[in-house]
């Protein structure tokens, strides 16, 4: 059935009442969504809206990554009709059966690519990989490891409207090797992807997380782990060891500890938590704690040298590089080098229960949402 439907945390499964599907402009396409996700970013936006008098009663549709099929195309985007494509949605909206979007914001995918796997890559691995690679390129570190000379697929040809994965694999190199890498919040889906990629690149991975995530982290080969709150212990044991620290938590109380465990010339990168295209702003009490921590020399030293990574900025600022990196990850997926962790695959009518699990950190993988699942 050609019904237009969405999911909103405040309203649940919603069938649109308007007649038919939206028309597209000459530069737009209509995508029939095969797969999207929900993640912590969506939950933070939900919290923000619940605490905003102007927004709390409005329906809002989560989902920041989609994979689907172009079913309508404007006259300047006709070459995309029938293509499998992917995109990021910085303002959400992916938990819908149809999404209308500008053609320039699409990445063409191989026809044989699995939609669930591709949306999991978009939700976790692309940010993890670019985060590690970004530190390398920003600081003049030489790439190490063998280059890949094999193209991802011959299934998709490059179109005038969007970049194709076919053209760009085979030039990527391992971002890190022989380094000590500390990942905070390592039990989250992105944290687990960071571990996988860093280990594949030859790094020795150290992890801190909530104690409930220890089993997942150790199962993928991490030997050096501590609960996040036991700061004094990992500060002492790992003092001066870390060549790279990747922070996915954003707790400024950790900054003085990061200073202690960082090696000379070590690097620190923050993976910005993004809530509908903007940084998540803590409540007033948390802001006071942040500013207090930054007055400390060690905290301010870390803050002043931090590199910020934001996946939406990356996508918007350099779509060619984003496509190249996604192609490389798809190549690793085909080779069996990486395996995105999927927690569940649910339809709209099952989504509320999964939303609550993600909200409390109870999903140790990607929650894939299938808008057409019965």
C-alpha positions in Angstrom: 0.0 0.0 0.0 1.2 3.5 -0.8 0.4 4.9 2.6 2.5 7.7 4.0 3.2 7.0 7.7 5.7 8.0 10.4 6.6 7.3 14.0 6.8 10.0 16.6 7.7 9.3 20.3 4.9 11.5 21.4 2.3 10.1 19.1 3.4 6.6 18.2 2.6 5.2 14.8 1.0 7.9 12.7 -0.7 7.5 9.3 -0.8 10.7 7.3 -4.2 11.8 6.3 -3.3 13.8 3.3 -4.2 12.4 -0.1 -1.4 10.7 -2.0 2.3 11.2 -1.7 4.2 14.6 -1.9 5.2 16.0 -5.3 8.9 16.7 -5.8 10.5 19.8 -7.3 12.9 19.6 -10.2 15.9 19.0 -7.9 14.3 16.7 -5.4 13.6 13.0 -5.1 11.1 10.9 -3.1 12.7 8.0 -1.3 10.8 4.9 -0.2 12.6 4.2 3.1 13.8 0.6 3.5 15.7 1.2 6.8 16.5 3.8 9.3 17.6 3.9 13.0 17.0 5.3 16.4 19.9 6.1 18.7 21.0 8.2 21.6 21.0 11.3 19.5 17.2 10.9 19.0 16.7 10.3 22.7 18.5 13.5 23.6 16.4 15.4 21.1 13.3 13.9 22.7 14.5 15.0 26.2 15.2 18.5 24.8 11.7 18.7 23.4 10.1 17.3 26.5 11.7 20.2 28.5 10.7 22.9 26.1 7.3 24.4 26.5 7.0 25.4 22.9 8.1 22.0 21.6 6.9 19.3 24.0 3.4 18.9 22.5 4.6 18.9 18.9 5.0 15.6 17.0 8.6 15.0 15.9 10.0 12.2 13.8 13.4 10.6 14.8 15.8 8.9 12.5 19.0 10.5 11.2 20.1 8.0 8.6 18.1 6.4 5.9 18.6 3.8 3.1 15.9 3.4 0.5 14.8 3.5 -3.2 14.1 6.6 -5.3 10.5 6.2 -6.5 10.0 9.8 -7.8 12.5 12.2 -9.2 12.3 15.8 -10.5 13.3 16.6 -14.0 16.9 17.4 -13.0 17.3 14.2 -11.0 15.8 11.6 -13.4 19.0 9.6 -13.5 18.4 8.7 -9.9 15.0 7.1 -10.4 15.0 3.5 -9.3 18.4 3.9 -7.5 19.2 2.6 -4.1 20.5 5.5 -2.1 21.5 6.7 1.4 21.6 10.0 3.2 22.0 11.6 6.6 19.2 13.8 8.0 20.6 16.3 10.5 17.1 17.3 11.7 15.7 13.8 11.9 12.6 12.5 10.0 13.9 9.1 9.0 11.3 7.1 10.8 8.9 7.5 7.9 7.9 5.4 4.9 8.7 8.2 2.5 11.2 11.1 2.7 11.5 13.9 0.2 15.1 15.3 -0.2 17.3 17.3 -2.5 19.1 15.1 -5.0 22.5 16.6 -4.2 22.4 15.2 -0.6 22.3 11.5 -1.7 24.9 8.8 -1.9 24.2 6.1 -4.5 24.6 2.6 -3.3 25.3 -0.8 -5.0 22.0 -2.5 -5.8 23.2 -5.6 -4.0 24.0 -3.7 -0.8 21.9 -4.9 2.2 19.9 -1.9 3.5 20.1 -3.0 7.1 23.9 -3.3 7.0 24.3 0.0 5.2 22.1 1.9 7.7 24.1 0.3 10.5 27.4 1.6 8.9 25.8 5.1 8.6 24.7 5.0 12.2 28.0 3.9 13.8 31.0 2.9 11.6 31.2 6.0 9.4 31.5 8.3 12.4 33.9 6.0 14.2 36.2 5.6 11.1 36.1 9.3 10.2 36.8 10.3 13.8 40.0 8.2 13.8 41.0 9.3 10.3 40.3 12.9 11.1 42.7 13.0 14.0 45.4 11.7 11.6 44.8 14.2 8.8 44.3 17.2 11.1 47.6 16.7 12.8 49.8 15.7 9.9 50.2 12.1 11.1 51.3 9.8 8.2 48.8 7.1 7.3 50.1 3.6 7.9 49.1 0.2 6.7 48.5 -1.2 3.2 46.4 0.6 0.7 43.4 -1.2 -0.8 43.4 -1.5 -4.6 40.1 -3.3 -5.1 37.0 -1.4 -6.0 33.9 -2.0 -3.8 31.4 -3.1 -6.5 30.6 -2.7 -10.2 26.9 -2.5 -9.5 26.4 1.3 -9.6 27.7 3.8 -12.1 28.4 7.4 -11.1 25.5 9.8 -11.9 25.5 13.5 -12.4 23.3 14.0 -9.4 25.3 12.2 -6.7 28.5 10.4 -5.9 28.7 6.7 -6.2 30.4 4.1 -4.0 31.7 2.4 -7.1 34.2 5.0 -8.0 35.9 5.7 -4.8 37.0 2.6 -2.9 40.6 1.3 -3.1 42.5 4.4 -2.0 42.0 4.3 1.8 44.6 3.4 4.3 44.5 2.3 7.9 44.3 5.3 10.1 46.3 4.1 13.1 48.8 1.4 13.9 51.0 0.7 16.9 49.2 3.4 19.0 47.5 3.2 22.4 43.9 4.4 21.9 41.5 5.1 24.8 37.8 5.1 24.1 35.3 6.5 26.6 31.7 5.3 26.5 33.1 2.2 24.7 30.0 0.1 25.2 27.8 2.3 23.1 27.2 1.2 19.4 29.6 3.9 18.2 32.1 3.0 20.9 32.0 -0.7 19.9 32.6 0.4 16.2 35.5 2.6 17.3 37.0 -0.5 19.1 36.6 -2.6 16.0 38.2 -0.1 13.6 41.0 0.8 15.9 41.9 -2.9 16.5 41.7 -3.5 12.7 44.2 -0.7 12.3 46.6 -2.3 14.6 46.0 -0.1 17.7 46.0 -1.3 21.3 42.6 -0.4 22.6 41.9 0.8 26.2 38.2 1.2 27.2 36.2 2.8 29.9 32.4 2.4 30.1 29.4 1.7 32.2 30.0 -1.6 34.1 27.0 -3.2 32.3 29.0 -3.0 29.0 32.1 -4.9 30.2 31.1 -8.2 28.7 30.4 -6.8 25.2 33.7 -5.0 25.2 35.8 -7.9 26.4 34.1 -10.2 23.9 35.6 -8.2 21.0 39.1 -8.6 22.4 39.7 -5.6 24.6 41.8 -6.6 27.6 42.3 -3.1 29.2 39.0 -2.0 30.6 37.8 0.0 33.6 34.4 1.3 34.8 34.2 5.0 33.9 33.6 6.1 37.4 36.8 4.5 38.8 38.8 7.4 37.4 41.6 7.2 40.0 42.4 3.6 39.1 42.7 4.0 35.4 44.4 7.4 35.8 47.2 5.7 37.8 47.5 2.5 35.7 47.5 4.2 32.3 49.4 7.4 33.2 51.1 8.9 30.2 50.3 6.0 27.8 47.6 7.2 25.4 48.5 8.4 21.9 44.8 9.1 21.2 41.8 9.6 23.4 38.3 9.5 21.8 35.6 10.8 24.1 32.0 9.8 23.2 30.6 10.7 26.7 31.2 14.5 26.9 31.7 14.6 30.7 34.1 17.4 31.5 34.9 15.9 34.9 37.0 13.5 32.9 39.2 16.1 31.3 41.9 16.3 34.1 42.1 12.5 34.0 42.6 12.6 30.2 45.5 15.0 30.8 47.2 12.5 33.1 46.8 9.5 30.8 47.7 11.2 27.6 51.2 10.6 26.2 53.4 13.5 25.1 52.1 14.8 21.7 48.9 12.7 22.3 45.7 13.7 20.7 42.2 14.2 22.0 39.0 14.1 20.0 35.4 14.8 21.0 32.6 13.1 19.1 30.0 15.8 19.4 26.6 14.6 20.5 24.3 16.3 18.0 20.7 17.0 18.7 18.9 18.0 15.5 22.0 19.7 14.0 22.9 21.5 17.3 25.1 20.6 20.2 23.1 19.2 23.1 23.1 21.9 25.8 23.1 20.6 29.4 20.8 22.0 32.0 22.1 25.0 34.1 23.5 22.9 36.9 25.6 20.9 34.4 26.8 24.1 32.7 28.2 25.4 36.0 30.0 22.1 36.5 31.4 22.3 32.9 32.8 25.8 33.4 34.3 24.9 36.8 36.1 22.0 35.3 37.5 24.1 32.4 39.0 26.6 34.9 41.3 23.8 36.1 44.6 23.9 34.1 44.5 20.2 33.1 40.9 20.5 32.0 41.5 23.7 30.0 44.6 22.2 28.5 42.6 19.3 27.1 39.8 21.5 26.0 42.1 23.9 24.2 43.8 21.1 22.2 40.6 19.1 21.5 39.5 18.2 18.0 35.8 18.2 17.5 34.1 15.7 15.1 30.5 16.0 14.0 29.2 13.5 11.4 26.7 15.9 9.9 29.3 18.6 9.4 31.5 16.0 7.8 28.7 15.0 5.4 27.8 18.5 4.5 31.3 19.9 4.2 32.9 17.2 2.1 30.4 14.7 0.6 33.1 13.3 -1.7 35.3 12.3 1.2 32.2 11.0 3.1 31.3 8.8 0.1 34.9 7.6 -0.2 35.0 6.6 3.4 31.6 4.8 3.2 32.9 2.9 0.2 35.9 1.8 2.1 33.8 0.6 5.0 31.5 -1.3 2.7 34.6 -2.9 1.2 35.7 -4.0 4.7 32.2 -5.3 5.3 32.3 -7.4 2.1 35.7 -8.8 3.1 34.4 -9.8 6.5 36.8 -7.4 8.3 34.0 -5.5 10.2 30.6 -6.6 11.3 28.1 -3.9 12.4 26.4 -5.0 15.6 22.6 -4.9 15.1 20.6 -5.0 18.4 17.1 -5.3 16.8 15.1 -4.8 13.7 11.6 -3.5 14.4 8.6 -2.0 12.8 6.8 1.1 13.9 4.4 -0.8 16.2 7.4 -2.3 18.1 9.4 0.9 18.3 8.3 2.3 21.7 9.8 -0.5 23.6 13.1 -0.2 21.8 13.0 3.6 22.3 12.9 3.0 26.1 15.9 0.6 25.9 18.0 3.1 23.9 17.0 5.8 26.4 18.6 4.0 29.3 21.6 2.7 27.4 20.3 -0.9 27.1 20.9 -1.4 23.4 24.4 -2.7 22.7 24.0 -2.3 19.0 22.1 -0.5 16.3 18.3 -0.4 16.5 17.3 -0.7 12.9 13.8 0.5 12.1 11.9 -1.0 9.1 9.0 1.3 8.2 7.3 -1.4 6.0 7.6 -4.2 8.5 4.1 -5.7 9.3 
